[in-house]
Amino acid sequence: MPAERLLPDTESEDLLKLTREIARDELAPLAAEHEELGRFPREQFRLLGRSGLLGLPYPEKWGGSALPYEVYLQVLEEVASAWMSVGVGLSVHTMSCYALAEHGTDEQRARWLPDMLGGDLLGAYALSESQAGSDAAALSTRARPDGDDYVVNGTKAWITHGGQADFYTTMVRTSDDGSRGISCLLVDAATPGLGFGAPEKKMGLTGSTTTQVRFEDARVGTGRLLGAEGQGFKIALTALNSGRLGIAACAVGLAQAALDEAVAYAKQRSQFGRAVIEFQGIEFLLADMAAAVESSRATYLEAARRRDRGLPFLRQASIAKLVATDAAMRVTTDAVQVLGGAGYTRDFPVERYLREAKVPQIFEGTNQIQRMVIARQLRGH
């Protein structure tokens, strides 16, 4: 089980208790079947919304809970430990609300944010393109002004919740001035001219739909521009900075689930007349797994506390994402090893955990990009 939490108040403790109950009773029992069938967990997101878990770090005025990021991330970890697709989806939704919450006008917030934070509207974050993944400034989806609308053309790639979301926080090119020519639009899913590719056939997170998002002369009202024209790239990177902490927390939740499964199996599995957990080879493996989980958790919590105090946390967020996702890959691999042949079958969840652990090393900026960010910060740039 996770280490005892250090939460700032009783309200936060009660929230985490509620989250654990939802994760145990409403999420974990459904995860394996939904992932096997590739079934999107829309009702589970509505449940999280009704429970107040979709707007935790945002202001109460707009339907959020105004909780510290430190608390939100621990909630996210609990959700991911029960069902990684839902944990990642919660992180993506929270990131998709960022541009409106931080850069929208009061009129825009009042119109859309309460439904987004309350669970009626599920979000997606449309930044990446096939030729503009790590090099986000190279995106080419273009928005051309035409009266009271932008006419948008282009294709986004690898979009979580593609075809399922109700709104798409979309980065578009409004001028040819490099990264300064990118703007942010809040696009309704019902917009004419908005279409979607077939779901990607992924090795893991199969319950979480990932598609292309295609714009063909899609008309988006100028009132859906978030922030000023040309501010989109800055908005995108700032959102990703916090989103990386979300992915770190999800990775820790996944690793914790793998560790719990491995420990439980090692206690009940006997060889040579003894539980295998009593053999040094296994107990050292489990000890290293526990150390990786706990140190990763401490890393993302420290970054979150810096964010909550208003301190710079760019480097710490990249470190947390790098450390936690690499650790999750190792821990899930070792969990399969502890279970032996059984771990390689779908009779136990650790093989799914291993498949799910790979993509967190890739999205929200690959871990190679995180190393570049960390090194750049060390150089003082």
Residue, then its C-alpha position, 0 to 999 in steps of 0.5 A: m500500500p502507498a506510504e502514509r500521506l502528509l496532507p495539509d488538512t482534514e478536508s484533504e484527508d477526507l478527499l483522498k479517502l473518498t478517492r480511494e473508495i471510488a478507485r476501489d469500488e468503481l474503477a478497479p473492478l472495471a479496468a481489465e474488461h474495459e481495457e480488453l475490449g478497448r471500451f472508453p470509460r465515459e461514465q467513469f469520468r462523469l462519476l469523477g465529475r459528480s464527485g468533485l474530482l475533475g476541477l480540484p486545482y481550479p478556483e471555486k468561483w468556476g466550480g473547482s475546489a481550489l486545492p493545492y496541486e500537491v493534493y490534486l496529484q495525490v488524488l490523481e495517483e490513487v485514480a491511476s493506481a486503480w485504472m491507468s487510462v482514467g488517471v491519464g484521462l483525468s490529467v489530460h482533462t485538467m491540462s485541457c482546462y488550463a488555458l481557459a482557467e488561466h487565460g480566458t476572460d471572465e465571460q469565457r470562464a463563466r460560459w464554459l468552465p463550470d461544465m468542464l470542471g463539473g464533468d458535463l464536458l470532457g476535454a482534449y489537448a490538441l497540440s501535437e501533429s505528425q511532424a510537430g511532436s517534440d518540436a511543437a513550434a513547427l505545428s502547421t494547423r492554420a487558423r485564418p480570420d474570416g469575419d467573426d470566425y477563424v477558418v481552421n485547416g490541418t490535422k492534429a495527431w496522437i490526441t487523447h480522447g480524440g472523438q470522445a471529448d466535448f471540447y479541444t484546447t487546440m493550438v493553431r498557427t495564426s501567423d508565420d512568425g515561428s513560435r510567436g505565430i501560435s494561438c489557442l482556440l477552444v473548439d467545440a466537438a460539434t464544430p462543422g468541419l471537425g473530424f477524427g481518424a480511426p483510433e490508434k491500435k496501441m500496446g497499452l491504455t487501450g481503454s483511452t481513445t487516441t486519434q487524429v483530429r482533422f480540421e477541414d474549413a472548420r469555423v471557430g468563433t473569434g470569441r473562442l480565442l483564449g488569450a491573445e493571438g500569438q500567445g498560444f505557444k507560451i500557454a501550451l508550454t505552461a500547461l505542459n509543465s503542470g501536465r508533466l506533474g500529472i503524468a508523474a503522479c499517474a506513473v507512480g500510481l501504476a508502479q504502486a499497483a504493480l508493487d502491491e500485486a508483486v508483494a501479494y503474489a510473493k507472499q502466497r506463492s511457495q517454492f521449496g517449502r517457503a513463500v518466495i518473498e523469503f528468498q533474498g533474490i525476491e526480497f531485494l527485487l521488491a525492496d528496489m521496487a519500493a524504493a523506486v516508488e517512494s522516491s518517485r512520489a517524493t520527487y513529484l510532491e516536492a515539485a508540486r509544493r514549489r508550484d503551490r508556493g509560486l516558485p519556479f518548478l520547470r526543472q523539477a517538473s521535468i525531473a519528476k516526469l523523467v524519474a517517475t516514468d522511468a521508474a514505472m517502466r522498471v517496476t512493472t518489468d520487475a513485477v512481471q519477473v516476480l510473478g514469473g510465467a504467471g506474470y506473462t499471462r493475462d490472468f494477472p494484471v501486471e502484464r497490462y501494467l507493463r504495457e501501460a508503463k511505456v507511453p508515459q515515457i513518451f507523451e507530455g514530452t519524451n524523456q529525452i526532451q525532459r533531459m534537454v529541459i533539465a540541462r538547459q535549466l542547469r546552463g541557465h537558459 
